[in-house]
Amino acid sequence: MDLQLSVVKGAKVLMVGAGGIGCELLKTLALSGFQDIHIIDMDTIEVSNLNRQFLFRQSHVGQSKSKVARDAVLKFRPHVSIKSYHANVKDPEFNVEFFKQFNVVLNGLDNLDARRHVNRLCLAANVPLVESGTTGFLGQVTVHVKGRTECYECQPKPAPKTYPVCTITSTPSKFVHCIVWAKDLLFAKLFGDKNQENDLNIRSSDGASSSENVVDVFERREGEDIDDYGRRIFDHVFGYNIELALSNEETWKNRNKPKPIYSKDVLSDELAQQNGNVVQDSATDDGLSVSAMSSLGMKNPQDIWSLSENSRIFFESLRLFFMKRGKEIGNLSFDKDDQLAVEFVTAAANIRAASFGIPLHSLFEAKGIAGNIVHAVATTNAIIAGLIVIEAIKVLKNDIKSYRMTYCLEHPTRKMLLMPVEPFEPNESCYVCSETPLLLEINTHRSKLKDFVERIVKAKLGMNLPIIMQGSNLLFEAGDDLDEDMIANYEANLEKVLAELPSPVTSGTMLTVEDLLQEFTCNINIKHREEFDEEKEPDGMLLSGWTQPVSASEKEKEDKSINNGANSSDVTVEAVEDETGVVAVGVKKRRISETSEVAANAAADETNHKQYQVIDDEDDLVVLDGNSDAGNKRKRMQ
Amino acid sequence: MDGEELTEQETALYDRQIRVWGADAQRRLSKAHVLVYGIKGTIAEFCKNIVLAGVGSLTLVDDRVANEEALSSNFLIPPDENVYRGKTLAELCCDSLIDFNPMVRVSVVKGDLSDFGIDFFNKFDVVVISCCSLAAKKLANDKCRKLSKRVSFYTVDCRDSCGEIFVDLKDYRYSKKKLEETNECQLQYPCFEDAVSVPWKALPRKTSKLYFAMRVIEKFEEAEGRSPGEVSVADLPGVLKLKEELCSAQSVNESHVPDSLLERLVTNTTEFPPVCAIIGGILGQEVIKAISGKGDPLKNFFFFDAMDGKGVMEDISEPNA
């Protein structure tokens, strides 16, 4: 106990995240006697945080999480030194030198991207990392000590769920498909950046209308009455486009045919007229408080609306966007906290669902799916925070034999609700912690350096500020402090195919990719390959030498895919947009006799209780990857 | 479900947890009345969890005045003598908890647990007691059981880096969803006295050692007339002797109760904050389950020891009960 006290008192700790886990963790650290705590969080406080982030009050909404958390803890432990940073952990000030000052780093993060970033900095700075995540009643804590245990990236993380474009545009079979259509296609088309590529009409343009005409359909014509415009859009996307799709008989051989829905079918003229009259004009409305539900007198977000109610919300929300928030049109992107946007997307998704015979959902449910909202409760976060502190103390005592990964389960397995597992040794072929070279098969005559940077360096390797070198020749460099000549030079390089770069990249070349901030370097051997399977290798290149993230929808992948949230050209892993510090990393099926069924059962149970599909979609949620580590022998420590 | 809808304010505040347990459960929570007796770090954690979750009311009982020890793992009390002087632990915690969630009524009742009558317990749906003697636990449990309605009864104690929860839900029925079908389940709980009277020999060999160790300490404190937690390393020989006697009376091997574990429990009786968070979290979860009728409740003991990191459930009841 004395040793414990002295290591705790002498430790300098970095906490990343002051959300759900962060609040609990900061409290438990302070109570446990930690004296020197630094805490980073870029977020501000929102109302939906208050049910579990107990250091925050209604009056703090809008303020910095890290600062308010610090002040709240100082009230009951005034002598603890807490330094708060209202900043992104990926900012350059938090470099390897910064990380080196700490004895241990504790993560309470909500996205894969930041977790990978912190993992690399901890490896570079040689500082132990205790990683954590929760979702609902599930959670886990893992320990990552360089050279001793696996790093956060030794095991592939589940990739965000993506959907084939044609499932979204033509053949939805689940409500989530309708949500993705409503949010990423229709909403984006009507209210977002007009220059963005959009697949909304991908199928109908195969048919009679030319693509020029199609674009026109969505533009509000000069002087067009807003209600006429709404009906025109409605009839086009829910009526005409469905008719067009039906004309392709082949598609419907083994599927239920959708039913076209026209505005005249769902609204009497009278009703349609009424819509406009219900709303009182009030000049003081601020943007985010405008609501179609309140102007139509609908209160309960848990209600499932009828087709006609959904149609009224559709028209009303469209109308309100043009009348009250006209200035934003063209710049809007979907935000789960934007009530009107959620209303529009819910209504549009439901009308589409009705057309395809898919059960309708309430606004509450639709919001959860569209916003990728993570389920969160205070108790799990408190438990996980307690486990983090226990693990942090072991790390500080260098008590290697006692390190554990701990899973918090909803249903007991082998009588356990909290299940400790010995950590694994580092994965010898991990490109992050063992510096094993990767192999990239690519068509060096067709792929541009730009493709390599976007699809491999950023999307797959998770680098933010990359430098790309061939031997000692610089091919590309990102950063703010470059002079104009260099920028021009790199811009030119980006547009060149690999084989035609100033120092050509061909089969057998080794590229070195480095992230200066992460102080992380990785070598990639290039192998030229002529052809790629469009379905299986949509990137047109194949990275190997390290286990690929398992995508739940690998089988479904077609020519191109859309993921729920990020637009289709952005392949980078999508951060869960929730403000919480709570995202569970997979309760993975471990190849350990004792625990293999355990986690599987836990996760399987979860699946059964799930109300909706989207839980699979979050970047690092509980996902069963039963087979993924089959070819991947993992050794337990000791 | 019962006609009353959650308000807009409730829906906004509880959004993330409604996504976990549903609107029905949230409505039931908002009508539940919870009593806690004996407030140290673990109960402070529990109170935080249950107030955040949005129960109808929380009533606090603990007439002890604040001192250094009581503050050690309690984040609800500012360590400022000017603030805490002259106030009881319950009053101080109440002042702090009121701010956590304006939709929960938090209040204080004065008195000693043994003096509260059956009618008093009748006001609550959940009773959680801590820092109590064996006799006081049994008595309170009996009073709750005598009521016609079910009062979910819990005891909780943490020492060193260990914690124990006991649960009595009497006759508990709940529905369990498995895939598409909903099954009606029923669990019969023994009262505390019956549970701790189950012969040790009848328990499976792998039963958590903490269970036995806690019973030894409990008996020791009772026999010596100590207040709960009032033991020190000087008592170790006495505790070990009692252990021998109990093991031989129960005809079990002495290895059932390791000396090293007893030594830890008598040497350091203060709570370890991470364990408070863990036990307070599990207890919060169990109380939410019992109120909402969702999820398998714990039957009927839970143990956590930071030394091995296991959080284990034990069913300690007469095999035929």
Boltz contact constraints between the chains, C-beta under 6 A:
constraints:
  - contact:
      token1: [A, 27]
      token2: [B, 75]
      max_distance: 6.0
  - contact:
      token1: [A, 28]
      token2: [B, 273]
      max_distance: 6.0
  - contact:
      token1: [A, 28]
      token2: [B, 274]
      max_distance: 6.0
  - contact:
      token1: [A, 28]
      token2: [B, 277]
      max_distance: 6.0
  - contact:
      token1: [A, 31]
      token2: [B, 73]
      max_distance: 6.0
  - contact:
      token1: [A, 31]
      token2: [B, 75]
      max_distance: 6.0
  - contact:
      token1: [A, 31]
      token2: [B, 273]
      max_distance: 6.0
  - contact:
      token1: [A, 32]
      token2: [B, 273]
      max_distance: 6.0
  - contact:
      token1: [A, 47]
      token2: [B, 12]
      max_distance: 6.0
  - contact:
      token1: [A, 48]
      token2: [B, 15]
      max_distance: 6.0
  - contact:
      token1: [A, 48]
      token2: [B, 16]
      max_distance: 6.0
  - contact:
      token1: [A, 50]
      token2: [B, 13]
      max_distance: 6.0
  - contact:
      token1: [A, 51]
      token2: [B, 13]
      max_distance: 6.0
  - contact:
      token1: [A, 51]
      token2: [B, 14]
      max_distance: 6.0
  - contact:
      token1: [A, 51]
      token2: [B, 16]
      max_distance: 6.0
  - contact:
      token1: [A, 51]
      token2: [B, 17]
      max_distance: 6.0
  - contact:
      token1: [A, 51]
      token2: [B, 52]
      max_distance: 6.0
  - contact:
      token1: [A, 52]
      token2: [B, 52]
      max_distance: 6.0
  - contact:
      token1: [A, 54]
      token2: [B, 48]
      max_distance: 6.0
  - contact:
      token1: [A, 54]
      token2: [B, 52]
      max_distance: 6.0
  - contact:
      token1: [A, 54]
      token2: [B, 100]
      max_distance: 6.0
  - contact:
      token1: [A, 75]
      token2: [B, 78]
      max_distance: 6.0
  - contact:
      token1: [A, 76]
      token2: [B, 75]
      max_distance: 6.0
  - contact:
      token1: [A, 76]
      token2: [B, 78]
      max_distance: 6.0
  - contact:
      token1: [A, 136]
      token2: [B, 20]
      max_distance: 6.0
  - contact:
      token1: [A, 300]
      token2: [B, 5]
      max_distance: 6.0
  - contact:
      token1: [A, 302]
      token2: [B, 23]
      max_distance: 6.0
  - contact:
      token1: [A, 368]
      token2: [B, 19]
      max_distance: 6.0
  - contact:
      token1: [A, 375]
      token2: [B, 19]
      max_distance: 6.0
  - contact:
      token1: [A, 375]
      token2: [B, 20]
      max_distance: 6.0
  - contact:
      token1: [A, 376]
      token2: [B, 16]
      max_distance: 6.0
  - contact:
      token1: [A, 377]
      token2: [B, 17]
      max_distance: 6.0
  - contact:
      token1: [A, 377]
      token2: [B, 20]
      max_distance: 6.0
  - contact:
      token1: [A, 378]
      token2: [B, 49]
      max_distance: 6.0
  - contact:
      token1: [A, 378]
      token2: [B, 52]
      max_distance: 6.0
  - contact:
      token1: [A, 379]
      token2: [B, 49]
      max_distance: 6.0
  - contact:
      token1: [A, 379]
      token2: [B, 281]
      max_distance: 6.0
  - contact:
      token1: [A, 379]
      token2: [B, 284]
      max_distance: 6.0
  - contact:
      token1: [A, 379]
      token2: [B, 285]
      max_distance: 6.0
  - contact:
      token1: [A, 382]
      token2: [B, 277]
      max_distance: 6.0
  - contact:
      token1: [A, 382]
      token2: [B, 281]
      max_distance: 6.0
  - contact:
      token1: [A, 383]
      token2: [B, 278]
      max_distance: 6.0
  - contact:
      token1: [A, 383]
      token2: [B, 281]
      max_distance: 6.0
  - contact:
      token1: [A, 385]
      token2: [B, 277]
      max_distance: 6.0
  - contact:
      token1: [A, 386]
      token2: [B, 274]
      max_distance: 6.0
  - contact:
      token1: [A, 386]
      token2: [B, 277]
      max_distance: 6.0
  - contact:
      token1: [A, 386]
      token2: [B, 278]
      max_distance: 6.0
  - contact:
      token1: [A, 389]
      token2: [B, 274]
      max_distance: 6.0
  - contact:
      token1: [A, 390]
      token2: [B, 274]
      max_distance: 6.0
  - contact:
      token1: [A, 390]
      token2: [B, 306]
      max_distance: 6.0
  - contact:
      token1: [A, 404]
      token2: [B, 309]
      max_distance: 6.0
  - contact:
      token1: [A, 406]
      token2: [B, 309]
      max_distance: 6.0
  - contact:
      token1: [A, 412]
      token2: [B, 313]
      max_distance: 6.0
  - contact:
      token1: [A, 415]
      token2: [B, 312]
      max_distance: 6.0
  - contact:
      token1: [A, 415]
      token2: [B, 313]
      max_distance: 6.0
  - contact:
      token1: [A, 416]
      token2: [B, 310]
      max_distance: 6.0
  - contact:
      token1: [A, 416]
      token2: [B, 312]
      max_distance: 6.0
  - contact:
      token1: [A, 417]
      token2: [B, 311]
      max_distance: 6.0
  - contact:
      token1: [A, 418]
      token2: [B, 311]
      max_distance: 6.0
  - contact:
      token1: [A, 420]
      token2: [B, 309]
      max_distance: 6.0
  - contact:
      token1: [A, 420]
      token2: [B, 310]
      max_distance: 6.0
  - contact:
      token1: [A, 608]
      token2: [B, 179]
      max_distance: 6.0
